[in-house]
Amino acid sequence: MEKLTITTRFCETDALGHINNTSYFIYLEEARIKFFHQLGYGMNLQDWNFILASTKCDFLSQGYFNQKLVISSYISKIGSKSFQLEHDITCEETNVLIAKANAIIVYFNFKEQRSENIPDLFRTQLENHLQDKS
């Protein structure tokens, strides 16, 4: 499981004083980038084989300005051409679960504009981060 800590900024809140729902998707993108980086994939667009097919976020508790959020990321499912990345967002101070999210990521050949089977080496890397959804 990979972890990323984010301190929320004032501009990420809304008129109600809590973190705006759209801000969470920015946090999730940052967590995905860090996850790929930990697997050895930088942001070299000439060697990028992933496309985001779907993402969703369930908001369970409110988050606020200047709160430290911990995003824990792990794999819950691996298919032949795609995998599912899960994210739990918790308050660092209280450990309260703020949101749960996931993303379906497809292994994609941009030159051919089609999905491809996940290579064995990458599948092994994903399996090292595989956890049951709880």
C-alpha positions in Angstrom: 0.0 0.0 0.0 1.3 3.4 -1.0 0.6 6.5 1.1 0.5 10.1 0.3 -0.1 13.0 2.7 -1.7 16.2 1.4 -2.4 19.4 3.3 -5.6 20.9 2.0 -5.5 24.5 0.8 -8.0 27.3 1.2 -8.7 27.4 -2.5 -9.9 23.8 -2.4 -12.8 24.6 -0.1 -16.2 25.9 -1.0 -18.8 28.3 0.3 -19.9 25.8 2.9 -16.4 25.7 4.4 -15.5 22.1 3.5 -13.3 20.7 0.7 -15.1 20.9 -2.6 -15.9 17.6 -4.2 -13.9 18.4 -7.3 -10.7 18.8 -5.2 -10.7 15.2 -4.2 -10.2 14.1 -7.9 -7.0 16.3 -8.0 -5.8 14.5 -4.8 -6.6 11.1 -6.4 -4.7 12.1 -9.6 -1.6 13.0 -7.4 -1.9 9.6 -5.6 -2.1 7.7 -8.9 1.0 9.5 -10.2 2.9 8.7 -7.0 1.7 5.1 -7.2 3.0 4.7 -10.8 6.2 6.4 -9.8 6.7 3.8 -7.0 6.3 1.1 -9.7 9.0 2.7 -11.8 6.9 4.6 -14.2 7.6 8.3 -14.4 5.7 10.8 -16.4 7.6 10.2 -19.7 4.8 10.5 -22.2 6.8 8.6 -24.9 6.7 5.6 -22.6 3.2 5.9 -21.1 0.8 3.0 -21.5 -2.1 3.8 -19.2 -5.5 5.4 -19.7 -8.0 6.3 -17.0 -11.3 4.5 -18.0 -13.3 5.3 -14.9 -13.0 7.0 -11.5 -15.4 7.5 -8.7 -15.3 8.9 -5.2 -17.7 8.3 -2.3 -17.7 11.1 0.3 -18.1 9.8 3.8 -17.2 12.7 6.0 -16.3 16.4 5.5 -12.8 17.6 5.0 -11.6 21.1 5.8 -9.0 23.7 5.1 -5.5 23.0 6.4 -6.4 19.4 7.3 -3.8 16.8 6.6 -5.2 14.0 4.5 -3.6 10.6 4.0 -4.4 8.8 0.8 -3.7 5.1 0.9 -3.6 3.4 -2.5 -3.7 -0.3 -3.4 -4.8 -2.6 -6.1 -8.1 -4.5 -5.6 -8.5 -6.3 -9.0 -6.3 -7.2 -12.0 -7.9 -8.2 -15.3 -6.3 -9.1 -18.6 -6.1 -5.5 -19.9 -7.0 -3.3 -16.9 -6.7 -3.1 -13.1 -8.6 -1.3 -10.3 -6.8 1.1 -8.0 -8.5 1.8 -4.7 -7.9 4.9 -2.5 -8.8 5.5 1.1 -8.6 9.1 2.2 -8.4 9.6 6.0 -7.7 12.5 8.3 -4.1 12.1 9.5 -4.9 13.5 13.0 -8.1 11.5 13.8 -7.8 8.6 11.3 -11.5 9.2 10.3 -12.3 7.9 6.9 -13.2 11.0 4.7 -13.7 9.3 1.4 -13.2 6.1 -0.6 -12.4 6.2 -4.3 -11.3 3.9 -7.1 -10.1 4.1 -10.6 -10.1 1.6 -13.4 -6.9 1.9 -15.5 -6.5 0.3 -18.8 -3.1 -0.8 -20.3 -3.2 1.2 -23.6 -1.1 1.5 -26.7 -1.5 5.1 -27.8 0.2 4.6 -31.2 -2.3 1.9 -32.1 -5.1 3.5 -30.1 -6.2 0.2 -28.5 -6.0 -1.6 -25.2 -3.4 -4.4 -24.8 -2.8 -7.2 -22.4 -1.0 -6.2 -19.2 2.6 -7.4 -19.6 3.7 -10.2 -17.2 6.4 -8.0 -15.5 3.9 -5.2 -14.8 1.3 -7.7 -13.7 3.8 -9.0 -11.1 4.3 -5.5 -9.9 0.6 -4.9 -9.5 0.2 -8.2 -7.7 2.6 -7.0 -5.1 0.1 -4.3 -4.2 -3.0 -6.5 -4.4 -5.3 -6.3 -1.4 -8.8 -7.5 -0.7 -11.4 -4.7 -0.7 -12.7 -4.1 2.8 
